[in-house]
Amino acid sequence: MTGRIHITNEQGDTTRTWDTADPGTIREIEEVFREAQRAGRLVYRQAENGKGEQVTLETWDPVEHTELTVTPRLVGG
Amino acid sequence: MSAWLVVGTTAFVVAALVVLARLLAGTVRCAHRTLTRRRRAELRAKALLLSWLSPGQRSQYRARGWFDVITPTGSRYRVCPRKVVRMDARRSAYCIEATPWVPEADQMLAKKLLLETDERRFLATAYRYR
């Protein structure tokens, strides 16, 4: 099975994928999580009620959570 | 003598016009490319936002350009382009934006998700101006 992560950016977003059976591609996505964390960005998955649920590297399940979005860092305007 | 002057002046003016036209064409091409890139980015961001919205939010966004979010505490917020309004009696307005810049729809998605999952963090981050 393939998972997808949308990383929002100035182009709209960039999509990265991983193979749930391939530890190599999963490691690449773990690095995306680390980068997001360093930049103060949050990662979400769509919960069953249609709302967002925050996912961290510690709570991420690559097999269960296969649709993720990295949102931009928000600051007070 | 005067004929040479006319020919020389004409040649100079034509050459200057050619250079100017080339510069102008380059600037227009560059601006067009930037606009096309931005438009493509906005469309992509809009598609991602729509994939996250509930059917009710989707119809609000399509019809009016904003949508309402109800937080786990029961508060209702209106996520508009460039601002968020708390839909209570005081109608407080908040300014919160993405850094670095991302298309408006990506910003609205980030605000929706933060409100739905961590209203306290939203309130601690946003600047209330009304």
N, CA and C atoms of all chains as a GROMACS GRO file, in nm:
protein
  621
    1MET      N    1   0.084  -0.119   0.000
    1MET     CA    2   0.000   0.000   0.000
    1MET      C    3   0.088   0.126   0.000
    2THR      N    4   0.035   0.231  -0.060
    2THR     CA    5   0.112   0.355  -0.069
    2THR      C    6   0.051   0.463   0.020
    3GLY      N    7   0.135   0.535   0.090
    3GLY     CA    8   0.089   0.649   0.169
    3GLY      C    9   0.133   0.778   0.102
    4ARG      N   10   0.063   0.888   0.135
    4ARG     CA   11   0.097   1.017   0.074
    4ARG      C   12   0.103   1.125   0.180
    5ILE      N   13   0.200   1.212   0.165
    5ILE     CA   14   0.207   1.327   0.254
    5ILE      C   15   0.216   1.454   0.168
    6HIS      N   16   0.126   1.547   0.195
    6HIS     CA   17   0.124   1.675   0.122
    6HIS      C   18   0.197   1.778   0.207
    7ILE      N   19   0.300   1.836   0.151
    7ILE     CA   20   0.377   1.937   0.224
    7ILE      C   21   0.342   2.073   0.163
    8THR      N   22   0.267   2.154   0.237
    8THR     CA   23   0.225   2.283   0.181
    8THR      C   24   0.348   2.373   0.162
    9ASN      N   25   0.347   2.446   0.052
    9ASN     CA   26   0.458   2.538   0.023
    9ASN      C   27   0.412   2.642  -0.078
   10GLU      N   28   0.505   2.722  -0.130
   10GLU     CA   29   0.467   2.832  -0.218
   10GLU      C   30   0.412   2.782  -0.352
   11GLN      N   31   0.430   2.654  -0.382
   11GLN     CA   32   0.372   2.597  -0.504
   11GLN      C   33   0.234   2.535  -0.479
   12GLY      N   34   0.180   2.555  -0.362
   12GLY     CA   35   0.057   2.488  -0.322
   12GLY      C   36   0.095   2.377  -0.227
   13ASP      N   37   0.145   2.269  -0.284
   13ASP     CA   38   0.203   2.164  -0.200
   13ASP      C   39   0.289   2.072  -0.285
   14THR      N   40   0.377   2.000  -0.217
   14THR     CA   41   0.457   1.897  -0.281
   14THR      C   42   0.414   1.766  -0.218
   15THR      N   43   0.392   1.664  -0.299
   15THR     CA   44   0.347   1.536  -0.246
   15THR      C   45   0.461   1.435  -0.245
   16ARG      N   46   0.480   1.372  -0.131
   16ARG     CA   47   0.579   1.263  -0.121
   16ARG      C   48   0.501   1.136  -0.088
   17THR      N   49   0.548   1.024  -0.136
   17THR     CA   50   0.479   0.898  -0.110
   17THR      C   51   0.573   0.800  -0.040
   18TRP      N   52   0.513   0.702   0.024
   18TRP     CA   53   0.592   0.593   0.082
   18TRP      C   54   0.519   0.462   0.061
   19ASP      N   55   0.598   0.356   0.060
   19ASP     CA   56   0.543   0.221   0.048
   19ASP      C   57   0.538   0.165   0.189
   20THR      N   58   0.419   0.125   0.232
   20THR     CA   59   0.404   0.081   0.372
   20THR      C   60   0.488  -0.044   0.403
   21ALA      N   61   0.533  -0.113   0.296
   21ALA     CA   62   0.614  -0.234   0.318
   21ALA      C   63   0.764  -0.206   0.299
   22ASP      N   64   0.799  -0.081   0.273
   22ASP     CA   65   0.939  -0.048   0.244
   22ASP      C   66   0.997   0.045   0.352
   23PRO      N   67   1.077  -0.010   0.442
   23PRO     CA   68   1.132   0.073   0.551
   23PRO      C   69   1.214   0.192   0.501
   24GLY      N   70   1.274   0.178   0.382
   24GLY     CA   71   1.356   0.287   0.327
   24GLY      C   72   1.272   0.412   0.300
   25THR      N   73   1.158   0.393   0.234
   25THR     CA   74   1.071   0.508   0.204
   25THR      C   75   1.007   0.563   0.332
   26ILE      N   76   0.981   0.476   0.427
   26ILE     CA   77   0.923   0.522   0.555
   26ILE      C   78   1.024   0.610   0.629
   27ARG      N   79   1.152   0.572   0.623
   27ARG     CA   80   1.256   0.653   0.687
   27ARG      C   81   1.261   0.794   0.625
   28GLU      N   82   1.240   0.801   0.494
   28GLU     CA   83   1.240   0.932   0.426
   28GLU      C   84   1.127   1.020   0.480
   29ILE      N   85   1.012   0.958   0.504
   29ILE     CA   86   0.898   1.036   0.555
   29ILE      C   87   0.923   1.076   0.701
   30GLU      N   88   0.992   0.988   0.774
   30GLU     CA   89   1.027   1.025   0.913
   30GLU      C   90   1.113   1.150   0.914
   31GLU      N   91   1.198   1.161   0.813
   31GLU     CA   92   1.283   1.281   0.801
   31GLU      C   93   1.197   1.404   0.770
   32VAL      N   94   1.091   1.385   0.691
   32VAL     CA   95   0.997   1.496   0.664
   32VAL      C   96   0.935   1.543   0.796
   33PHE      N   97   0.898   1.448   0.882
   33PHE     CA   98   0.842   1.482   1.014
   33PHE      C   99   0.943   1.564   1.094
   34ARG      N  100   1.068   1.519   1.094
   34ARG     CA  101   1.171   1.589   1.173
   34ARG      C  102   1.190   1.732   1.121
   35GLU      N  103   1.196   1.744   0.988
   35GLU     CA  104   1.212   1.878   0.928
   35GLU      C  105   1.095   1.968   0.966
   36ALA      N  106   0.974   1.912   0.959
   36ALA     CA  107   0.854   1.989   0.993
   36ALA      C  108   0.862   2.035   1.139
   37GLN      N  109   0.902   1.944   1.225
   37GLN     CA  110   0.911   1.976   1.368
   37GLN      C  111   1.014   2.087   1.392
   38ARG      N  112   1.128   2.077   1.323
   38ARG     CA  113   1.232   2.180   1.338
   38ARG      C  114   1.181   2.317   1.293
   39ALA      N  115   1.095   2.316   1.189
   39ALA     CA  116   1.045   2.443   1.134
   39ALA      C  117   0.920   2.493   1.206
   40GLY      N  118   0.876   2.422   1.309
   40GLY     CA  119   0.757   2.463   1.382
   40GLY      C  120   0.629   2.437   1.305
   41ARG      N  121   0.631   2.339   1.216
   41ARG     CA  122   0.513   2.306   1.137
   41ARG      C  123   0.444   2.183   1.198
   42LEU      N  124   0.313   2.173   1.172
   42LEU     CA  125   0.237   2.062   1.229
   42LEU      C  126   0.192   1.966   1.119
   43VAL      N  127   0.180   1.840   1.157
   43VAL     CA  128   0.137   1.736   1.061
   43VAL      C  129   0.002   1.682   1.108
   44TYR      N  130  -0.089   1.665   1.013
   44TYR     CA  131  -0.224   1.619   1.047
   44TYR      C  132  -0.264   1.501   0.960
   45ARG      N  133  -0.353   1.422   1.015
   45ARG     CA  134  -0.418   1.319   0.934
   45ARG      C  135  -0.568   1.344   0.946
   46GLN      N  136  -0.642   1.293   0.847
   46GLN     CA  137  -0.786   1.312   0.850
   46GLN      C  138  -0.848   1.204   0.938
   47ALA      N  139  -0.914   1.245   1.046
   47ALA     CA  140  -0.978   1.148   1.134
   47ALA      C  141  -1.110   1.103   1.073
   48GLU      N  142  -1.172   1.002   1.138
   48GLU     CA  143  -1.294   0.944   1.080
   48GLU      C  144  -1.410   1.045   1.071
   49ASN      N  145  -1.415   1.140   1.165
   49ASN     CA  146  -1.525   1.238   1.162
   49ASN      C  147  -1.499   1.350   1.061
   50GLY      N  148  -1.394   1.335   0.982
   50GLY     CA  149  -1.363   1.436   0.880
   50GLY      C  150  -1.277   1.550   0.932
   51LYS      N  151  -1.254   1.550   1.064
   51LYS     CA  152  -1.173   1.657   1.121
   51LYS      C  153  -1.027   1.614   1.124
   52GLY      N  154  -0.942   1.713   1.152
   52GLY     CA  155  -0.800   1.683   1.156
   52GLY      C  156  -0.756   1.627   1.289
   53GLU      N  157  -0.651   1.550   1.286
   53GLU     CA  158  -0.592   1.500   1.410
   53GLU      C  159  -0.441   1.515   1.396
   54GLN      N  160  -0.380   1.580   1.495
   54GLN     CA  161  -0.237   1.604   1.486
   54GLN      C  162  -0.158   1.473   1.500
   55VAL      N  163  -0.057   1.460   1.417
   55VAL     CA  164   0.027   1.339   1.421
   55VAL      C  165   0.172   1.383   1.442
   56THR      N  166   0.241   1.316   1.531
   56THR     CA  167   0.384   1.344   1.550
   56THR      C  168   0.461   1.219   1.509
   57LEU      N  169   0.590   1.233   1.506
   57LEU     CA  170   0.673   1.118   1.468
   57LEU      C  171   0.649   1.001   1.564
   58GLU      N  172   0.622   1.035   1.688
   58GLU     CA  173   0.601   0.932   1.791
   58GLU      C  174   0.466   0.862   1.774
   59THR      N  175   0.365   0.934   1.724
   59THR     CA  176   0.231   0.873   1.714
   59THR      C  177   0.199   0.822   1.574
   60TRP      N  178   0.287   0.854   1.478
   60TRP     CA  179   0.259   0.816   1.339
   60TRP      C  180   0.268   0.665   1.318
   61ASP      N  181   0.165   0.609   1.254
   61ASP     CA  182   0.165   0.469   1.215
   61ASP      C  183   0.166   0.467   1.061
   62PRO      N  184   0.279   0.430   0.999
   62PRO     CA  185   0.290   0.437   0.852
   62PRO      C  186   0.188   0.351   0.777
   63VAL      N  187   0.136   0.248   0.844
   63VAL     CA  188   0.040   0.159   0.776
   63VAL      C  189  -0.103   0.212   0.791
   64GLU      N  190  -0.133   0.269   0.908
   64GLU     CA  191  -0.268   0.319   0.935
   64GLU      C  192  -0.289   0.462   0.883
   65HIS      N  193  -0.191   0.546   0.905
   65HIS     CA  194  -0.205   0.689   0.871
   65HIS      C  195  -0.141   0.714   0.735
   66THR      N  196  -0.218   0.691   0.630
   66THR     CA  197  -0.159   0.695   0.495
   66THR      C  198  -0.191   0.823   0.417
   67GLU      N  199  -0.263   0.917   0.479
   67GLU     CA  200  -0.290   1.046   0.415
   67GLU      C  201  -0.256   1.156   0.515
   68LEU      N  202  -0.148   1.225   0.489
   68LEU     CA  203  -0.102   1.326   0.584
   68LEU      C  204  -0.084   1.461   0.515
   69THR      N  205  -0.092   1.567   0.594
   69THR     CA  206  -0.067   1.702   0.542
   69THR      C  207   0.022   1.779   0.640
   70VAL      N  208   0.125   1.840   0.588
   70VAL     CA  209   0.210   1.927   0.669
   70VAL      C  210   0.165   2.070   0.645
   71THR      N  211   0.120   2.137   0.749
   71THR     CA  212   0.070   2.274   0.733
   71THR      C  213   0.186   2.373   0.756
   72PRO      N  214   0.169   2.497   0.707
   72PRO     CA  215   0.275   2.595   0.728
   72PRO      C  216   0.281   2.641   0.874
   73ARG      N  217   0.392   2.701   0.913
   73ARG     CA  218   0.402   2.757   1.049
   73ARG      C  219   0.315   2.884   1.053
   74LEU      N  220   0.237   2.895   1.159
   74LEU     CA  221   0.151   3.014   1.172
   74LEU      C  222   0.206   3.109   1.278
   75VAL      N  223   0.199   3.236   1.248
   75VAL     CA  224   0.241   3.338   1.344
   75VAL      C  225   0.134   3.447   1.352
   76GLY      N  226   0.130   3.517   1.461
   76GLY     CA  227   0.034   3.626   1.478
   76GLY      C  228   0.065   3.737   1.379
   77GLY      N  229  -0.038   3.790   1.316
   77GLY     CA  230  -0.017   3.892   1.212
   77GLY      C  231  -0.010   4.033   1.269
   78MET      N  232   2.371   6.695  -4.623
   78MET     CA  233   2.404   6.700  -4.480
   78MET      C  234   2.280   6.671  -4.394
   79SER      N  235   2.172   6.744  -4.426
   79SER     CA  236   2.050   6.726  -4.347
   79SER      C  237   1.987   6.590  -4.372
   80ALA      N  238   2.006   6.537  -4.495
   80ALA     CA  239   1.954   6.403  -4.527
   80ALA      C  240   2.023   6.298  -4.441
   81TRP      N  241   2.156   6.310  -4.424
   81TRP     CA  242   2.231   6.216  -4.339
   81TRP      C  243   2.185   6.226  -4.193
   82LEU      N  244   2.155   6.348  -4.152
   82LEU     CA  245   2.108   6.370  -4.014
   82LEU      C  246   1.975   6.300  -3.989
   83VAL      N  247   1.888   6.312  -4.091
   83VAL     CA  248   1.756   6.247  -4.079
   83VAL      C  249   1.772   6.095  -4.074
   84VAL      N  250   1.856   6.041  -4.164
   84VAL     CA  251   1.879   5.896  -4.169
   84VAL      C  252   1.939   5.849  -4.036
   85GLY      N  253   2.039   5.922  -3.988
   85GLY     CA  254   2.105   5.885  -3.862
   85GLY      C  255   2.009   5.888  -3.745
   86THR      N  256   1.930   5.992  -3.737
   86THR     CA  257   1.834   6.004  -3.625
   86THR      C  258   1.731   5.892  -3.632
   87THR      N  259   1.682   5.866  -3.752
   87THR     CA  260   1.583   5.758  -3.769
   87THR      C  261   1.640   5.624  -3.726
   88ALA      N  262   1.763   5.598  -3.770
   88ALA     CA  263   1.827   5.470  -3.734
   88ALA      C  264   1.842   5.459  -3.583
   89PHE      N  265   1.880   5.569  -3.520
   89PHE     CA  266   1.899   5.569  -3.374
   89PHE      C  267   1.766   5.542  -3.302
   90VAL      N  268   1.662   5.611  -3.349
   90VAL     CA  269   1.530   5.595  -3.286
   90VAL      C  270   1.481   5.451  -3.302
   91VAL      N  271   1.498   5.395  -3.423
   91VAL     CA  272   1.453   5.258  -3.449
   91VAL      C  273   1.528   5.160  -3.358
   92ALA      N  274   1.660   5.179  -3.349
   92ALA     CA  275   1.741   5.090  -3.265
   92ALA      C  276   1.697   5.099  -3.119
   93ALA      N  277   1.673   5.224  -3.074
   93ALA     CA  278   1.629   5.242  -2.935
   93ALA      C  279   1.495   5.175  -2.911
   94LEU      N  280   1.404   5.187  -3.010
   94LEU     CA  281   1.272   5.124  -2.996
   94LEU      C  282   1.282   4.972  -2.989
   95VAL      N  283   1.373   4.917  -3.073
   95VAL     CA  284   1.392   4.771  -3.074
   95VAL      C  285   1.442   4.724  -2.937
   96VAL      N  286   1.539   4.794  -2.881
   96VAL     CA  287   1.595   4.757  -2.750
   96VAL      C  288   1.486   4.767  -2.643
   97LEU      N  289   1.410   4.875  -2.647
   97LEU     CA  290   1.303   4.898  -2.549
   97LEU      C  291   1.196   4.789  -2.558
   98ALA      N  292   1.160   4.756  -2.683
   98ALA     CA  293   1.056   4.653  -2.703
   98ALA      C  294   1.102   4.518  -2.648
   99ARG      N  295   1.232   4.488  -2.669
   99ARG     CA  296   1.285   4.360  -2.618
   99ARG      C  297   1.283   4.357  -2.466
  100LEU      N  298   1.323   4.470  -2.406
  100LEU     CA  299   1.322   4.478  -2.259
  100LEU      C  300   1.181   4.462  -2.204
  101LEU      N  301   1.088   4.529  -2.266
  101LEU     CA  302   0.949   4.525  -2.225
  101LEU      C  303   0.891   4.384  -2.239
  102ALA      N  304   0.924   4.320  -2.353
  102ALA     CA  305   0.874   4.183  -2.377
  102ALA      C  306   0.928   4.089  -2.270
  103GLY      N  307   1.054   4.106  -2.232
  103GLY     CA  308   1.115   4.023  -2.127
  103GLY      C  309   1.044   4.041  -1.995
  104THR      N  310   1.015   4.166  -1.961
  104THR     CA  311   0.947   4.195  -1.834
  104THR      C  312   0.807   4.135  -1.833
  105VAL      N  313   0.735   4.152  -1.945
  105VAL     CA  314   0.599   4.098  -1.954
  105VAL      C  315   0.601   3.946  -1.943
  106ARG      N  316   0.697   3.882  -2.013
  106ARG     CA  317   0.709   3.735  -2.009
  106ARG      C  318   0.733   3.688  -1.865
  107CYS      N  319   0.822   3.758  -1.796
  107CYS     CA  320   0.858   3.723  -1.659
  107CYS      C  321   0.736   3.738  -1.566
  108ALA      N  322   0.664   3.848  -1.581
  108ALA     CA  323   0.545   3.872  -1.498
  108ALA      C  324   0.439   3.766  -1.525
  109HIS      N  325   0.424   3.731  -1.653
  109HIS     CA  326   0.326   3.630  -1.691
  109HIS      C  327   0.361   3.494  -1.630
  110ARG      N  328   0.490   3.460  -1.634
  110ARG     CA  329   0.535   3.333  -1.575
  110ARG      C  330   0.506   3.330  -1.425
  111THR      N  331   0.535   3.442  -1.356
  111THR     CA  332   0.511   3.451  -1.211
  111THR      C  333   0.363   3.436  -1.181
  112LEU      N  334   0.279   3.504  -1.259
  112LEU     CA  335   0.134   3.497  -1.237
  112LEU      C  336   0.082   3.356  -1.261
  113THR      N  337   0.134   3.292  -1.366
  113THR     CA  338   0.091   3.155  -1.397
  113THR      C  339   0.129   3.060  -1.283
  114ARG      N  340   0.253   3.078  -1.232
  114ARG     CA  341   0.299   2.994  -1.120
  114ARG      C  342   0.210   3.013  -0.999
  115ARG      N  343   0.178   3.140  -0.968
  115ARG     CA  344   0.094   3.171  -0.852
  115ARG      C  345  -0.046   3.112  -0.868
  116ARG      N  346  -0.100   3.125  -0.988
  116ARG     CA  347  -0.235   3.074  -1.016
  116ARG      C  348  -0.238   2.923  -0.999
  117ARG      N  349  -0.133   2.858  -1.052
  117ARG     CA  350  -0.125   2.712  -1.040
  117ARG      C  351  -0.115   2.672  -0.892
  118ALA      N  352  -0.036   2.747  -0.816
  118ALA     CA  353  -0.020   2.719  -0.673
  118ALA      C  354  -0.153   2.737  -0.600
  119GLU      N  355  -0.226   2.843  -0.633
  119GLU     CA  356  -0.356   2.869  -0.569
  119GLU      C  357  -0.453   2.755  -0.599
  120LEU      N  358  -0.453   2.708  -0.723
  120LEU     CA  359  -0.544   2.599  -0.762
  120LEU      C  360  -0.511   2.471  -0.686
  121ARG      N  361  -0.383   2.442  -0.674
  121ARG     CA  362  -0.338   2.323  -0.601
  121ARG      C  363  -0.379   2.331  -0.455
  122ALA      N  364  -0.356   2.450  -0.397
  122ALA     CA  365  -0.390   2.470  -0.256
  122ALA      C  366  -0.540   2.458  -0.234
  123LYS      N  367  -0.617   2.511  -0.326
  123LYS     CA  368  -0.762   2.504  -0.316
  123LYS      C  369  -0.810   2.358  -0.320
  124ALA      N  370  -0.749   2.280  -0.408
  124ALA     CA  371  -0.787   2.138  -0.419
  124ALA      C  372  -0.756   2.065  -0.288
  125LEU      N  373  -0.641   2.097  -0.228
  125LEU     CA  374  -0.605   2.032  -0.101
  125LEU      C  375  -0.702   2.074   0.008
  126LEU      N  376  -0.734   2.203   0.014
  126LEU     CA  377  -0.828   2.252   0.117
  126LEU      C  378  -0.964   2.183   0.100
  127LEU      N  379  -1.014   2.177  -0.023
  127LEU     CA  380  -1.145   2.116  -0.046
  127LEU      C  381  -1.148   1.970  -0.002
  128SER      N  382  -1.034   1.902  -0.017
  128SER     CA  383  -1.029   1.760   0.022
  128SER      C  384  -1.040   1.744   0.174
  129TRP      N  385  -1.015   1.852   0.249
  129TRP     CA  386  -1.021   1.847   0.395
  129TRP      C  387  -1.154   1.898   0.451
  130LEU      N  388  -1.229   1.974   0.373
  130LEU     CA  389  -1.349   2.037   0.427
  130LEU      C  390  -1.466   1.938   0.432
  131SER      N  391  -1.552   1.958   0.532
  131SER     CA  392  -1.675   1.878   0.540
  131SER      C  393  -1.770   1.927   0.430
  132PRO      N  394  -1.874   1.851   0.395
  132PRO     CA  395  -1.964   1.897   0.289
  132PRO      C  396  -2.022   2.036   0.318
  133GLY      N  397  -2.056   2.063   0.444
  133GLY     CA  398  -2.111   2.194   0.480
  133GLY      C  399  -2.009   2.306   0.460
  134GLN      N  400  -1.888   2.281   0.507
  134GLN     CA  401  -1.781   2.381   0.492
  134GLN      C  402  -1.750   2.404   0.344
  135ARG      N  403  -1.753   2.295   0.268
  135ARG     CA  404  -1.721   2.304   0.125
  135ARG      C  405  -1.823   2.395   0.054
  136SER      N  406  -1.952   2.378   0.086
  136SER     CA  407  -2.050   2.464   0.017
  136SER      C  408  -2.037   2.609   0.064
  137GLN      N  409  -2.005   2.631   0.193
  137GLN     CA  410  -1.983   2.769   0.239
  137GLN      C  411  -1.865   2.831   0.163
  138TYR      N  412  -1.757   2.756   0.154
  138TYR     CA  413  -1.636   2.808   0.090
  138TYR      C  414  -1.660   2.837  -0.058
  139ARG      N  415  -1.730   2.745  -0.124
  139ARG     CA  416  -1.756   2.766  -0.268
  139ARG      C  417  -1.848   2.886  -0.292
  140ALA      N  418  -1.946   2.902  -0.204
  140ALA     CA  419  -2.044   3.010  -0.225
  140ALA      C  420  -1.992   3.145  -0.177
  141ARG      N  421  -1.918   3.145  -0.064
  141ARG     CA  422  -1.885   3.275  -0.002
  141ARG      C  423  -1.736   3.299   0.019
  142GLY      N  424  -1.654   3.195   0.002
  142GLY     CA  425  -1.510   3.215   0.018
  142GLY      C  426  -1.462   3.201   0.162
  143TRP      N  427  -1.551   3.166   0.256
  143TRP     CA  428  -1.513   3.138   0.394
  143TRP      C  429  -1.586   3.014   0.441
  144PHE      N  430  -1.548   2.963   0.559
  144PHE     CA  431  -1.620   2.849   0.617
  144PHE      C  432  -1.611   2.857   0.768
  145ASP      N  433  -1.706   2.792   0.835
  145ASP     CA  434  -1.709   2.792   0.981
  145ASP      C  435  -1.646   2.666   1.037
  146VAL      N  436  -1.581   2.684   1.151
  146VAL     CA  437  -1.519   2.571   1.222
  146VAL      C  438  -1.574   2.569   1.364
  147ILE      N  439  -1.615   2.454   1.412
  147ILE     CA  440  -1.658   2.443   1.552
  147ILE      C  441  -1.550   2.365   1.627
  148THR      N  442  -1.498   2.428   1.732
  148THR     CA  443  -1.387   2.368   1.806
  148THR      C  444  -1.441   2.263   1.904
  149PRO      N  445  -1.354   2.181   1.961
  149PRO     CA  446  -1.402   2.081   2.058
  149PRO      C  447  -1.472   2.143   2.178
  150THR      N  448  -1.442   2.272   2.210
  150THR     CA  449  -1.510   2.337   2.323
  150THR      C  450  -1.646   2.394   2.282
  151GLY      N  451  -1.678   2.384   2.155
  151GLY     CA  452  -1.809   2.432   2.107
  151GLY      C  453  -1.807   2.572   2.050
  152SER      N  454  -1.691   2.638   2.050
  152SER     CA  455  -1.684   2.774   1.994
  152SER      C  456  -1.688   2.767   1.842
  153ARG      N  457  -1.754   2.868   1.784
  153ARG     CA  458  -1.761   2.872   1.638
  153ARG      C  459  -1.672   2.986   1.586
  154TYR      N  460  -1.588   2.953   1.490
  154TYR     CA  461  -1.500   3.052   1.427
  154TYR      C  462  -1.528   3.055   1.277
  155ARG      N  463  -1.517   3.173   1.220
  155ARG     CA  464  -1.531   3.185   1.074
  155ARG      C  465  -1.392   3.208   1.015
  156VAL      N  466  -1.348   3.114   0.933
  156VAL     CA  467  -1.216   3.125   0.870
  156VAL      C  468  -1.234   3.194   0.735
  157CYS      N  469  -1.186   3.316   0.727
  157CYS     CA  470  -1.196   3.396   0.604
  157CYS      C  471  -1.055   3.414   0.548
  158PRO      N  472  -1.045   3.456   0.422
  158PRO     CA  473  -0.911   3.488   0.373
  158PRO      C  474  -0.853   3.602   0.458
  159ARG      N  475  -0.734   3.584   0.509
  159ARG     CA  476  -0.659   3.684   0.586
  159ARG      C  477  -0.710   3.714   0.727
  160LYS      N  478  -0.821   3.654   0.771
  160LYS     CA  479  -0.862   3.673   0.911
  160LYS      C  480  -0.953   3.562   0.959
  161VAL      N  481  -0.964   3.553   1.091
  161VAL     CA  482  -1.054   3.456   1.153
  161VAL      C  483  -1.141   3.534   1.251
  162VAL      N  484  -1.271   3.507   1.249
  162VAL     CA  485  -1.362   3.579   1.338
  162VAL      C  486  -1.430   3.479   1.431
  163ARG      N  487  -1.429   3.512   1.561
  163ARG     CA  488  -1.499   3.426   1.657
  163ARG      C  489  -1.646   3.466   1.656
  164MET      N  490  -1.734   3.371   1.631
  164MET     CA  491  -1.875   3.403   1.608
  164MET      C  492  -1.954   3.406   1.739
  165ASP      N  493  -1.905   3.482   1.836
  165ASP     CA  494  -1.982   3.500   1.959
  165ASP      C  495  -2.029   3.646   1.964
  166ALA      N  496  -2.082   3.687   2.079
  166ALA     CA  497  -2.138   3.822   2.088
  166ALA      C  498  -2.033   3.930   2.058
  167ARG      N  499  -1.908   3.908   2.101
  167ARG     CA  500  -1.805   4.012   2.082
  167ARG      C  501  -1.749   4.015   1.940
  168ARG      N  502  -1.762   3.904   1.870
  168ARG     CA  503  -1.711   3.894   1.732
  168ARG      C  504  -1.565   3.936   1.722
  169SER      N  505  -1.482   3.879   1.809
  169SER     CA  506  -1.339   3.911   1.805
  169SER      C  507  -1.279   3.865   1.674
  170ALA      N  508  -1.188   3.946   1.620
  170ALA     CA  509  -1.122   3.910   1.495
  170ALA      C  510  -0.974   3.883   1.522
  171TYR      N  511  -0.921   3.785   1.456
  171TYR     CA  512  -0.782   3.743   1.477
  171TYR      C  513  -0.704   3.747   1.347
  172CYS      N  514  -0.580   3.789   1.360
  172CYS     CA  515  -0.491   3.787   1.244
  172CYS      C  516  -0.383   3.684   1.271
  173ILE      N  517  -0.372   3.589   1.184
  173ILE     CA  518  -0.270   3.484   1.198
  173ILE      C  519  -0.232   3.444   1.056
  174GLU      N  520  -0.103   3.434   1.030
  174GLU     CA  521  -0.062   3.407   0.892
  174GLU      C  522   0.055   3.309   0.885
  175ALA      N  523   0.072   3.253   0.766
  175ALA     CA  524   0.177   3.153   0.747
  175ALA      C  525   0.309   3.221   0.716
  176THR      N  526   0.415   3.162   0.765
  176THR     CA  527   0.548   3.209   0.730
  176THR      C  528   0.638   3.086   0.704
  177PRO      N  529   0.709   3.080   0.589
  177PRO     CA  530   0.704   3.174   0.478
  177PRO      C  531   0.570   3.166   0.403
  178TRP      N  532   0.554   3.254   0.306
  178TRP     CA  533   0.427   3.266   0.233
  178TRP      C  534   0.386   3.135   0.166
  179VAL      N  535   0.257   3.103   0.177
  179VAL     CA  536   0.196   2.993   0.100
  179VAL      C  537   0.063   3.048   0.047
  180PRO      N  538   0.003   2.984  -0.053
  180PRO     CA  539  -0.124   3.034  -0.105
  180PRO      C  540  -0.231   3.044   0.004
  181GLU      N  541  -0.327   3.132  -0.017
  181GLU     CA  542  -0.431   3.162   0.082
  181GLU      C  543  -0.505   3.034   0.128
  182ALA      N  544  -0.537   2.946   0.034
  182ALA     CA  545  -0.612   2.825   0.071
  182ALA      C  546  -0.531   2.736   0.166
  183ASP      N  547  -0.400   2.731   0.149
  183ASP     CA  548  -0.314   2.655   0.241
  183ASP      C  549  -0.318   2.718   0.380
  184GLN      N  550  -0.321   2.851   0.384
  184GLN     CA  551  -0.326   2.921   0.513
  184GLN      C  552  -0.459   2.892   0.582
  185MET      N  553  -0.568   2.893   0.505
  185MET     CA  554  -0.700   2.866   0.563
  185MET      C  555  -0.707   2.724   0.617
  186LEU      N  556  -0.643   2.631   0.546
  186LEU     CA  557  -0.640   2.492   0.592
  186LEU      C  558  -0.565   2.481   0.724
  187ALA      N  559  -0.450   2.549   0.733
  187ALA     CA  560  -0.370   2.544   0.857
  187ALA      C  561  -0.450   2.600   0.974
  188LYS      N  562  -0.526   2.708   0.951
  188LYS     CA  563  -0.605   2.770   1.059
  188LYS      C  564  -0.718   2.677   1.102
  189LYS      N  565  -0.784   2.616   1.003
  189LYS     CA  566  -0.893   2.521   1.035
  189LYS      C  567  -0.841   2.407   1.122
  190LEU      N  568  -0.730   2.348   1.081
  190LEU     CA  569  -0.678   2.232   1.153
  190LEU      C  570  -0.630   2.269   1.294
  191LEU      N  571  -0.569   2.387   1.306
  191LEU     CA  572  -0.523   2.429   1.438
  191LEU      C  573  -0.643   2.455   1.530
  192LEU      N  574  -0.747   2.518   1.476
  192LEU     CA  575  -0.867   2.543   1.558
  192LEU      C  576  -0.932   2.412   1.602
  193GLU      N  577  -0.939   2.317   1.512
  193GLU     CA  578  -1.005   2.190   1.543
  193GLU      C  579  -0.927   2.106   1.645
  194THR      N  580  -0.796   2.124   1.648
  194THR     CA  581  -0.715   2.035   1.732
  194THR      C  582  -0.655   2.104   1.854
  195ASP      N  583  -0.632   2.236   1.846
  195ASP     CA  584  -0.562   2.303   1.954
  195ASP      C  585  -0.602   2.451   1.958
  196GLU      N  586  -0.725   2.475   2.003
  196GLU     CA  587  -0.779   2.612   2.006
  196GLU      C  588  -0.692   2.704   2.094
  197ARG      N  589  -0.641   2.648   2.205
  197ARG     CA  590  -0.559   2.730   2.296
  197ARG      C  591  -0.433   2.778   2.227
  198ARG      N  592  -0.373   2.691   2.149
  198ARG     CA  593  -0.252   2.731   2.077
  198ARG      C  594  -0.286   2.838   1.972
  199PHE      N  595  -0.401   2.820   1.906
  199PHE     CA  596  -0.445   2.921   1.809
  199PHE      C  597  -0.457   3.057   1.877
  200LEU      N  598  -0.526   3.059   1.993
  200LEU     CA  599  -0.549   3.186   2.063
  200LEU      C  600  -0.418   3.245   2.116
  201ALA      N  601  -0.324   3.157   2.151
  201ALA     CA  602  -0.195   3.206   2.202
  201ALA      C  603  -0.109   3.262   2.088
  202THR      N  604  -0.132   3.213   1.967
  202THR     CA  605  -0.049   3.255   1.853
  202THR      C  606  -0.108   3.377   1.781
  203ALA      N  607  -0.240   3.376   1.763
  203ALA     CA  608  -0.304   3.480   1.680
  203ALA      C  609  -0.303   3.616   1.750
  204TYR      N  610  -0.304   3.720   1.668
  204TYR     CA  611  -0.313   3.856   1.719
  204TYR      C  612  -0.459   3.900   1.711
  205ARG      N  613  -0.517   3.930   1.830
  205ARG     CA  614  -0.658   3.973   1.831
  205ARG      C  615  -0.664   4.123   1.810
  206TYR      N  616  -0.737   4.167   1.710
  206TYR     CA  617  -0.739   4.311   1.684
  206TYR      C  618  -0.877   4.373   1.695
  207ARG      N  619  -0.975   4.297   1.740
  207ARG     CA  620  -1.108   4.354   1.761
  207ARG      C  621  -1.179   4.283   1.873
   0.00000   0.00000   0.00000
